[in-house]
Amino acid sequence: MSQSAESIPLYVKQPKVYPREVAGRFSRLRITAAWVLLGLFYVLPWINFQGQQIVLFDLPARQFHFFGLTLWPQDLFILSLLLAMAALTLFFFTALAGRLWCGYACPQTVWTEVFLWMERVTEGTRNQRIKLDNAPWSFNKLGKKSAKQFLWITFALWTGLTFVGFFVPIRDLGTRIPSFDLGGWEIFWLLFYAFATYGNAGYLREQVCKYMCPYARFQSAMFDDNSLVISYDVGRGEPRGGRKRDADYQALGLGDCIDCKACVQVCPTGIDIRDGLQIECIACAACIDVCDEIMDKMDYPRGLIRYTTENAMAGKPTRILRPRLFIYIAALLALATLIGFILTGRDPLIADVLRDRSALYRVTDNQIENSYSLKLTNRDQTSAFVTIDVQGFDALAVIEPTDVIEVPAGETIDLALTLSMPIQDTTAGMHDIDIIALTEARKSSTVVNTRFYVPPNLD
């Protein structure tokens, strides 16, 4: 007895998605957002403020310069608060209207839009691109593909250079490129980020959103039946089918959907929104724009595909403004207030004092001396002029340094600190004292607690 076996492929090549260009209010909003975000990325490193790059993550100097504010390693908790704010903002917008981040602000979406634009410039419309890819190789095809690759690679290298420019002063970086005077790590990260941009935005595209991005997997935990999501109105659109513009489609038993598949053609991830909400949907709203355009041509009401809620689609009451959104807003306001309070109350001068481990004390001319290492860090944008004082005993005095100390902006200096007091003025043992670093310009002080040692049996 023979049995025929059917061969089932374990891997099917992902078909290439050719998004069709679309115009509409959401498309204009998406393009505007892309221009703004790309402008911030490519322009900010070139802006200087008071001689300092306005945004610079200077890792060798352990300083983060951000719009005139300098953050040090001691300020990393502020960065943690900012990251918490970013996460809460993402939760808020997801609960409000689904994957707005993915559709309008995600770097993958923004750079893919740019690469698609360059592809359209060199290869033409959607149908022209499909025809070109299916055509045999010719001089015309080679020329268009080469022009596209030239634009892609140039833009990717510029992106890599800009990325490195956030960590290395970009003006200095730019002057060293013509002479090929770049360090090994600078070359590595420039090429790495350029290659990542080229690969992700040029070839992987929707596969990053569908298979690599974790956000699509846990987004469902952040929105509910009252969240605004892009939906196809099944009750109005079905049964779908083609018809003439002036046909009485209701008499034909048809819904508003003419099954033109324009919503599928414009989708950057290649899904059919009519199949319901899917994790591949990045909420770019291109399907809304093109469907509204088709509805206008057919003289049907807009909104067959629209932003709405699951409850509204089911005919249930909808509450877009609900308690969880107000909780997110309250948490964001609390974090913003805390960060503002920390920044306004932050002392620009950091002082650290360490005892000299080589000798606990010295006795000179009936005086007991203790030695310390003093480190002063100026987090301000201007030089600080500092005087050192001590509290703990009336007779305790600063022997060195006694002059005013200049601490340049954004720098750290190390000093030898010597304190002295008469032998007979206190008892033996370790005594708590305060070292005070007083800045003249701001009339503020930084206090550091340490100890002064008095040995026994010195009378």
C-alpha positions as CSV (number, residue, x, y, z in Angstrom):
1,M,0.0,0.0,0.0
2,S,1.6,3.2,-1.1
3,Q,1.1,6.6,0.5
4,S,2.0,9.9,-1.2
5,A,4.0,12.3,0.9
6,E,3.5,16.0,0.6
7,S,6.5,18.2,1.0
8,I,5.9,21.1,3.4
9,P,8.6,23.8,3.4
10,L,9.8,24.8,6.9
11,Y,10.9,28.3,5.7
12,V,9.2,30.5,3.2
13,K,11.1,33.6,2.0
14,Q,9.5,36.8,3.2
15,P,8.1,38.7,0.2
16,K,9.3,42.2,-0.3
17,V,6.9,44.9,0.8
18,Y,6.6,47.8,-1.7
19,P,4.7,50.5,0.3
20,R,2.8,52.8,-2.0
21,E,3.1,56.6,-1.5
22,V,0.0,58.2,0.1
23,A,-1.1,61.7,0.9
24,G,-3.4,62.8,3.8
25,R,-3.5,64.4,7.2
26,F,-1.8,61.5,9.0
27,S,0.9,61.3,6.3
28,R,1.6,65.0,6.6
29,L,1.8,64.6,10.4
30,R,4.2,61.6,10.1
31,I,6.5,63.4,7.6
32,T,6.5,66.5,9.8
33,A,7.5,64.4,12.8
34,A,10.2,62.8,10.8
35,W,11.6,66.2,9.6
36,V,11.6,67.5,13.2
37,L,13.3,64.4,14.7
38,L,15.9,64.1,11.9
39,G,16.6,67.8,12.3
40,L,17.2,67.4,16.0
41,F,19.5,64.4,15.4
42,Y,21.6,66.0,12.6
43,V,21.7,69.6,13.7
44,L,22.1,69.5,17.5
45,P,25.7,68.3,17.6
46,W,26.8,71.3,15.5
47,I,25.3,73.8,17.9
48,N,27.6,75.3,20.5
49,F,26.6,77.3,23.6
50,Q,29.2,79.3,25.5
51,G,32.0,77.4,23.6
52,Q,30.5,74.0,24.5
53,Q,28.7,71.6,22.2
54,I,25.1,71.8,23.3
55,V,24.6,68.0,23.5
56,L,27.8,65.9,24.1
57,F,28.2,62.7,26.0
58,D,31.9,63.1,26.9
59,L,32.7,59.6,28.2
60,P,36.5,60.1,28.7
61,A,35.8,63.2,30.8
62,R,32.8,61.5,32.4
63,Q,30.6,64.5,31.6
64,F,27.2,64.8,29.9
65,H,26.6,68.2,28.4
66,F,22.9,68.8,27.8
67,F,21.6,72.2,26.8
68,G,23.9,74.1,29.1
69,L,23.6,71.6,31.9
70,T,26.6,69.4,32.8
71,L,25.8,66.1,34.4
72,W,28.5,64.1,36.2
73,P,28.7,60.5,37.3
74,Q,27.3,61.7,40.7
75,D,24.2,62.8,38.7
76,L,23.3,59.5,37.1
77,F,20.2,59.2,39.3
78,I,18.9,62.1,37.3
79,L,19.4,60.1,34.2
80,S,17.5,57.3,35.8
81,L,14.6,59.6,36.6
82,L,14.6,60.8,33.0
83,L,14.5,57.2,31.7
84,A,11.6,56.6,34.1
85,M,9.8,59.6,32.6
86,A,10.4,58.3,29.1
87,A,9.0,54.9,30.0
88,L,5.9,56.4,31.6
89,T,5.4,58.7,28.6
90,L,5.5,55.6,26.3
91,F,2.9,53.9,28.6
92,F,0.7,57.0,28.5
93,F,0.6,57.3,24.8
94,T,0.2,53.6,24.3
95,A,-2.8,53.5,26.7
96,L,-4.2,56.5,24.9
97,A,-3.8,55.6,21.3
98,G,-1.8,52.4,20.8
99,R,1.6,52.4,19.0
100,L,1.9,56.1,18.3
101,W,5.6,55.9,19.1
102,C,6.1,53.2,16.4
103,G,4.2,55.1,13.8
104,Y,5.6,58.6,14.2
105,A,8.7,58.7,16.4
106,C,10.5,55.4,16.4
107,P,14.0,55.7,14.7
108,Q,13.3,52.6,12.7
109,T,10.2,54.3,11.2
110,V,11.8,57.7,10.7
111,W,14.9,56.4,8.9
112,T,12.9,53.9,6.9
113,E,10.8,56.8,5.6
114,V,14.0,58.5,4.4
115,F,15.3,55.4,2.7
116,L,11.9,54.9,1.0
117,W,12.0,58.4,-0.2
118,M,15.4,57.9,-1.7
119,E,14.2,54.7,-3.3
120,R,11.2,56.5,-4.9
121,V,13.5,59.3,-6.2
122,T,15.8,56.8,-7.9
123,E,13.4,53.9,-8.9
124,G,10.0,55.5,-9.1
125,T,6.6,54.7,-7.9
126,R,5.5,51.4,-6.3
127,N,4.5,49.8,-9.6
128,Q,7.7,51.1,-11.2
129,R,9.8,49.6,-8.4
130,I,8.0,46.2,-8.7
131,K,8.5,46.2,-12.5
132,L,12.2,47.2,-12.1
133,D,12.9,44.4,-9.6
134,N,11.3,41.8,-11.8
135,A,13.0,43.0,-15.0
136,P,16.3,41.4,-16.2
137,W,19.5,43.3,-15.5
138,S,20.1,46.2,-18.0
139,F,22.0,49.4,-18.1
140,N,18.9,51.3,-17.0
141,K,18.4,49.0,-14.0
142,L,22.0,49.1,-13.0
143,G,22.0,52.9,-13.1
144,K,18.9,53.2,-11.0
145,K,20.1,50.6,-8.4
146,S,23.6,52.2,-8.3
147,A,22.1,55.7,-7.7
148,K,19.9,54.3,-4.9
149,Q,22.9,52.6,-3.3
150,F,25.0,55.7,-3.5
151,L,22.3,57.7,-1.7
152,W,21.8,55.0,0.9
153,I,25.5,54.6,1.7
154,T,26.2,58.3,1.8
155,F,23.2,59.0,4.1
156,A,24.2,56.0,6.3
157,L,27.8,57.2,6.7
158,W,26.5,60.7,7.5
159,T,24.3,59.1,10.1
160,G,27.2,57.2,11.6
161,L,29.3,60.4,11.7
162,T,26.6,62.3,13.5
163,F,26.1,59.4,16.0
164,V,29.8,59.5,16.9
165,G,29.5,63.3,17.1
166,F,27.3,63.0,20.1
167,F,30.2,61.3,22.0
168,V,33.2,63.1,20.4
169,P,33.1,66.9,19.6
170,I,31.8,66.8,16.1
171,R,33.6,69.9,14.9
172,D,36.9,68.4,15.8
173,L,35.7,65.1,14.3
174,G,34.8,66.8,11.1
175,T,38.2,68.5,10.7
176,R,40.0,65.1,11.2
177,I,38.0,63.2,8.6
178,P,39.7,64.6,5.5
179,S,43.2,63.6,6.9
180,F,41.9,60.2,8.0
181,D,43.0,61.0,11.5
182,L,40.4,59.1,13.4
183,G,40.9,56.8,16.3
184,G,40.1,53.1,16.1
185,W,36.9,53.3,18.2
186,E,35.7,56.3,16.3
187,I,36.0,54.4,13.0
188,F,34.4,51.3,14.5
189,W,31.3,53.1,15.8
190,L,31.0,55.3,12.7
191,L,30.9,52.2,10.4
192,F,28.9,50.1,12.9
193,Y,26.1,52.7,13.2
194,A,26.2,53.4,9.4
195,F,25.9,49.7,8.7
196,A,23.0,49.3,11.2
197,T,21.2,52.2,9.6
198,Y,21.8,50.9,6.1
199,G,20.7,47.4,6.9
200,N,17.7,48.2,9.1
201,A,16.2,51.0,7.1
202,G,17.2,49.8,3.7
203,Y,16.6,46.0,3.8
204,L,15.1,44.8,7.1
205,R,12.5,47.5,7.4
206,E,9.2,46.0,8.5
207,Q,11.0,42.8,9.7
208,V,12.5,44.8,12.6
209,C,9.0,45.9,13.7
210,K,7.5,42.4,13.2
211,Y,10.2,40.1,14.5
212,M,13.0,42.1,16.3
213,C,11.2,44.8,18.3
214,P,9.9,43.6,21.7
215,Y,7.5,46.5,22.0
216,A,5.0,44.8,19.7
217,R,4.9,41.8,22.0
218,F,4.0,43.6,25.2
219,Q,2.0,46.5,23.9
220,S,-1.3,44.6,24.5
221,A,-0.5,44.8,28.3
222,M,-0.6,48.6,28.1
223,F,-3.9,49.3,26.3
224,D,-7.4,48.2,26.8
225,D,-10.8,48.4,25.1
226,N,-10.9,52.2,25.6
227,S,-7.6,52.8,23.8
228,L,-7.7,54.5,20.4
229,V,-6.5,52.0,17.8
230,I,-6.7,51.8,14.0
231,S,-9.7,49.6,13.1
232,Y,-11.6,48.5,10.1
233,D,-15.4,48.9,10.5
234,V,-16.5,45.4,9.7
235,G,-20.2,46.1,10.1
236,R,-20.1,49.0,7.6
237,G,-17.5,47.5,5.1
238,E,-18.7,43.9,4.7
239,P,-19.5,42.2,2.5
240,R,-16.8,43.7,0.4
241,G,-16.7,43.7,-3.3
242,G,-16.0,45.7,-6.5
243,R,-18.6,47.9,-8.0
244,K,-19.1,50.9,-10.3
245,R,-19.0,54.3,-8.7
246,D,-22.7,55.0,-9.5
247,A,-24.0,51.5,-8.6
248,D,-26.5,51.0,-5.8
249,Y,-24.2,48.8,-3.8
250,Q,-26.7,48.3,-1.0
251,A,-29.1,46.8,-3.4
252,L,-26.3,44.5,-4.5
253,G,-25.9,43.4,-0.9
254,L,-22.4,45.0,-0.6
255,G,-20.8,47.0,2.1
256,D,-18.7,50.2,1.7
257,C,-15.4,48.3,1.1
258,I,-14.8,48.1,-2.6
259,D,-11.9,45.6,-2.0
260,C,-9.4,47.8,-3.8
261,K,-6.6,46.6,-1.5
262,A,-5.2,50.1,-1.3
263,C,-4.9,49.8,2.5
264,V,-2.7,46.8,2.0
265,Q,-0.6,48.5,-0.7
266,V,0.3,51.5,1.5
267,C,1.0,49.5,4.7
268,P,4.7,49.6,5.5
269,T,4.5,46.2,7.2
270,G,2.4,44.6,4.5
271,I,-0.6,43.6,6.6
272,D,-4.3,43.8,5.8
273,I,-6.0,45.9,8.5
274,R,-9.3,44.4,7.5
275,D,-8.2,41.2,9.3
276,G,-8.4,43.0,12.6
277,L,-5.9,44.4,15.1
278,Q,-2.4,42.8,14.6
279,I,0.9,43.1,16.4
280,E,2.5,44.0,13.1
281,C,0.5,47.2,12.9
282,I,2.7,50.2,13.8
283,A,-0.2,52.7,13.8
284,C,1.2,54.9,11.0
285,A,-2.4,55.5,9.8
286,A,-1.4,55.3,6.1
287,C,-4.4,53.0,5.6
288,I,-6.7,55.6,7.1
289,D,-5.4,58.3,4.6
290,V,-5.8,56.1,1.5
291,C,-9.2,54.7,2.6
292,D,-10.5,58.2,3.1
293,E,-9.2,59.1,-0.4
294,I,-11.1,56.1,-1.9
295,M,-14.2,56.9,0.1
296,D,-14.1,60.5,-1.3
297,K,-13.8,59.2,-4.8
298,M,-16.8,56.8,-4.3
299,D,-18.9,59.6,-2.6
300,Y,-19.0,57.4,0.6
301,P,-18.6,58.8,4.1
302,R,-15.1,58.8,5.5
303,G,-14.0,56.6,8.4
304,L,-14.3,53.1,7.1
305,I,-10.9,52.7,8.6
306,R,-10.3,55.1,11.5
307,Y,-8.9,55.6,14.9
308,T,-11.5,54.3,17.3
309,T,-11.8,52.0,20.4
310,E,-12.8,48.4,20.7
311,N,-15.7,49.4,22.8
312,A,-17.0,51.9,20.2
313,M,-16.7,49.2,17.5
314,A,-18.8,46.9,19.7
315,G,-21.4,49.6,20.3
316,K,-20.4,50.0,24.0
317,P,-19.8,53.3,25.9
318,T,-16.2,54.6,25.5
319,R,-14.1,56.4,28.1
320,I,-10.9,57.7,26.4
321,L,-10.0,59.8,29.5
322,R,-9.9,57.2,32.3
323,P,-8.1,56.8,35.6
324,R,-5.0,55.1,34.4
325,L,-4.2,58.0,32.1
326,F,-4.5,60.5,35.0
327,I,-2.3,58.2,37.1
328,Y,0.4,58.4,34.3
329,I,0.0,62.1,34.1
330,A,0.3,62.5,37.9
331,A,3.4,60.3,37.9
332,L,5.0,62.3,35.1
333,L,4.3,65.6,36.9
334,A,5.8,64.2,40.1
335,L,9.0,63.0,38.4
336,A,9.3,66.3,36.5
337,T,8.9,68.3,39.7
338,L,11.5,66.1,41.5
339,I,14.0,66.5,38.7
340,G,13.4,70.3,38.7
341,F,13.9,70.4,42.5
342,I,17.1,68.4,42.3
343,L,18.6,70.5,39.5
344,T,17.7,73.9,41.1
345,G,19.0,72.8,44.5
346,R,22.1,71.0,43.2
347,D,25.4,72.4,44.5
348,P,27.7,73.2,41.6
349,L,30.8,72.3,43.7
350,I,31.6,68.8,44.8
351,A,34.2,68.3,47.5
352,D,35.7,64.9,48.6
353,V,38.2,64.6,51.5
354,L,40.4,61.5,52.2
355,R,42.7,61.1,55.1
356,D,46.4,60.6,54.4
357,R,47.0,56.9,55.0
358,S,50.8,57.2,55.2
359,A,50.7,59.1,58.5
360,L,47.9,59.6,61.0
361,Y,49.5,62.8,62.4
362,R,52.6,65.0,62.7
363,V,53.8,67.0,65.7
364,T,55.6,70.3,65.0
365,D,56.1,73.2,67.3
366,N,53.6,72.1,69.9
367,Q,51.0,71.6,67.1
368,I,49.3,68.5,65.9
369,E,48.9,68.3,62.1
370,N,46.7,65.9,60.1
371,S,47.0,65.6,56.3
372,Y,44.3,65.0,53.8
373,S,43.7,64.8,50.1
374,L,41.1,67.3,48.9
375,K,39.3,66.9,45.5
376,L,37.2,69.7,44.2
377,T,34.9,69.3,41.2
378,N,33.3,72.3,39.5
379,R,30.0,71.3,37.8
380,D,29.3,74.9,36.8
381,Q,29.9,76.5,33.4
382,T,32.1,79.2,34.9
383,S,35.2,79.0,37.1
384,A,34.7,78.7,40.8
385,F,36.9,80.6,43.4
386,V,36.9,78.6,46.6
387,T,38.2,79.1,50.1
388,I,38.6,76.3,52.6
389,D,37.5,76.5,56.2
390,V,37.2,74.0,59.0
391,Q,34.7,73.5,61.9
392,G,34.9,71.3,64.9
393,F,37.3,73.0,67.4
394,D,37.9,76.6,68.0
395,A,41.7,76.2,67.8
396,L,41.6,74.0,64.6
397,A,43.0,75.9,61.6
398,V,43.7,75.3,57.9
399,I,47.5,75.5,57.3
400,E,47.3,74.5,53.6
401,P,45.8,75.8,51.3
402,T,45.2,79.3,52.6
403,D,44.8,81.1,49.3
404,V,41.7,81.3,47.1
405,I,41.6,78.3,44.9
406,E,40.4,78.6,41.3
407,V,38.6,75.5,40.0
408,P,38.0,75.8,36.2
409,A,34.6,75.1,34.7
410,G,33.8,71.5,34.3
411,E,37.2,70.3,35.8
412,T,38.4,68.5,38.9
413,I,41.5,69.4,40.9
414,D,43.4,67.6,43.6
415,L,45.0,69.5,46.6
416,A,46.9,68.6,49.7
417,L,45.0,69.8,52.8
418,T,46.7,70.2,56.1
419,L,44.9,71.0,59.4
420,S,46.6,72.0,62.7
421,M,45.7,72.7,66.3
422,P,47.6,73.1,69.6
423,I,48.4,69.9,71.5
424,Q,46.8,71.0,74.8
425,D,43.4,72.1,73.4
426,T,41.7,68.7,73.1
427,T,41.6,65.1,74.3
428,A,43.1,62.2,72.5
429,G,41.2,60.2,69.9
430,M,39.3,60.6,66.7
431,H,37.2,63.8,66.5
432,D,34.5,64.6,63.9
433,I,35.1,67.8,62.0
434,D,33.6,69.5,58.9
435,I,35.6,70.7,56.0
436,I,33.8,73.7,54.3
437,A,34.5,74.7,50.7
438,L,33.0,78.2,50.2
439,T,32.5,79.6,46.7
440,E,32.8,83.3,46.5
441,A,30.6,84.0,43.5
442,R,27.5,82.1,44.7
443,K,28.2,82.5,48.4
444,S,27.3,78.9,48.8
445,S,29.2,76.2,50.7
446,T,29.9,72.5,50.4
447,V,30.4,70.7,53.7
448,V,32.3,67.4,54.0
449,N,32.5,65.4,57.2
450,T,35.9,63.8,58.2
451,R,37.9,63.1,61.3
452,F,40.9,64.7,63.1
453,Y,43.2,62.5,65.1
454,V,44.8,63.5,68.3
455,P,47.3,61.0,69.7
456,P,47.5,60.2,73.4
457,N,50.4,61.1,75.9
458,L,51.7,64.2,74.2
459,D,51.9,66.5,77.3
